[in-house]
Amino acid sequence: MTFEITRYSTKFQDEVVELWKKCNLIVSQNDPVEDIMKKVDFQPDLFFVGLMNDRVIGSIMVGYEGHRGWINYLAVFPEFQRQGYGRELVQKAIDELKRIGCLKVNLQVRRTNTTVIDFYKRLGFKEDEVVSLGMRLK
């Protein structure tokens, strides 16, 4: 079985939404299709899927606003987790951010998601001494 990382295409939309549902990434205030379409409209070159024999098994949405990079929607189907695919997707994000001149990458994880926090710490991420604030505009 061959794992390949490629840029997102709309042909993957249904598989990506199913992946996000299976990985519990969708919350009530977020419409996954709307999130995908917004990414396709803005920085589509920073949205990737991981394919195993042409089936979507992973995703990562990357952003860059000229100062910091961001990682969102990292997901790997549970049956493919702990095999290095998430690590490869994160490395792809980091490589792409470095390529465009990004010096720091951030991400947010729900505090209750300790397994994912531990995953990112194993990859070298550290908890910043900041408070994350947000405001819903919709």
Summary of the structure (lengths in Angstrom):
residues: 138
radius of gyration: 14.5
end to end distance: 42.1
largest distance: 43.0
contacts: 331
relative contact order: 0.14
helix: 38%
strand: 23%
